Amino acid sequence: MNAPAKPRSAAPTPFASSPLASAALWIGLLLPASILAQDYEPPRTQSGKPDLQGYWSNASLTQLQRNANYENLVIPASEIEDFTRNNHQNVRQATDDGLVQGELLDGSDLGKGRGYNAFWVDPGTRYGIVKGEARTSWIVEPEDGRIPFSDAGNDLRRVNRAKFSGNDGPEGRALGERCIIGFGSTGGPPMNNVLYNNMY
């Protein structure tokens, strides 16, 4: 009969055997953060409360799915100027009834049959930059930058879309239609850039 095995003791770590080394490690980790924090003064409003004002935009010519005209994910630096100048959104913005984005704050552009005030229509003027490279799509896999929709998935979407018709009240309408979240998945995830309301 074999004798019972003795329990193994864990190998000591360098810091377990030396409280001084352990203390030095913690001081080394925490000291730089506390030194940096000493000089930081968070922005405040006139009343002294934290200033959370401001805005940012995710407007971009880069779209979720890659345009079929673009073969590659990355736009070469030598071609970015041509890509940007010839993008259909930039061409439309430059030639659309001679209007310049942001000039018609009085709503007079609505008289020309537009559904939205042109001031807020902002498809972006540049391509998105990721790791220093301009991108043709946010999707990186599969390689074509397109969502691989299946027939079963398309059928399921049609069934779900039908549920949003014939409602007795607003509660049955889609959240984006009720302005609870942005339409076009701007409320995320992911927070997609769209043609309108890219300001946060």
Secondary structure, DSSP 8 states (H G I E B T S, - for coil): -------------TTTS-HHHHHHHHHHHHHHHHHHHHH----B-TTSSB------B---S-BSS--TT---SEE-TTTHHHHHHH-HHHHHHHHSTT--TT--TTSGGGGGT-SS-GGGB---SS--EETTEEESBS--SSTT------HHHHHHHHHHHHTTSS-SSGGGS-TTTTTSS-GGGTSSSS----SB--B-
